[in-house]
Amino acid sequence: MAKLKVKTNRSVAKRFKITGSGKILHKKSGKRHLLVKKTRKRKRELGKYKEVFKGFYSHVRESMPYHF
């Protein structure tokens, strides 16, 4: 019997990034609109990646089976 392939959830694959050490990163929210009232420093910090909360790792791993 053939082994079943599991599809990667493409929306999850686009939202998350896996580092070489296995950490899962995501972009911070809040940098799409209403940027006039936000300070330069705040906007600069919002552009960076942040590590995903450890409790969500299993959900992301299920959606991206071939990325680990």
ChimeraX attribute file (.defattr): number of C-alpha atoms within 10 A of each C-alpha:
attribute: neighborCount
match mode: 1-to-1
recipient: residues
	/A:1	3
	/A:2	4
	/A:3	5
	/A:4	6
	/A:5	8
	/A:6	11
	/A:7	11
	/A:8	15
	/A:9	13
	/A:10	10
	/A:11	10
	/A:12	14
	/A:13	14
	/A:14	9
	/A:15	10
	/A:16	17
	/A:17	19
	/A:18	14
	/A:19	10
	/A:20	8
	/A:21	7
	/A:22	10
	/A:23	14
	/A:24	20
	/A:25	17
	/A:26	15
	/A:27	16
	/A:28	13
	/A:29	10
	/A:30	13
	/A:31	15
	/A:32	6
	/A:33	8
	/A:34	8
	/A:35	12
	/A:36	8
	/A:37	7
	/A:38	13
	/A:39	10
	/A:40	11
	/A:41	8
	/A:42	12
	/A:43	14
	/A:44	11
	/A:45	13
	/A:46	15
	/A:47	13
	/A:48	12
	/A:49	15
	/A:50	15
	/A:51	14
	/A:52	16
	/A:53	9
	/A:54	9
	/A:55	8
	/A:56	10
	/A:57	12
	/A:58	10
	/A:59	10
	/A:60	16
	/A:61	15
	/A:62	13
	/A:63	17
	/A:64	19
	/A:65	13
	/A:66	11
	/A:67	11
	/A:68	11
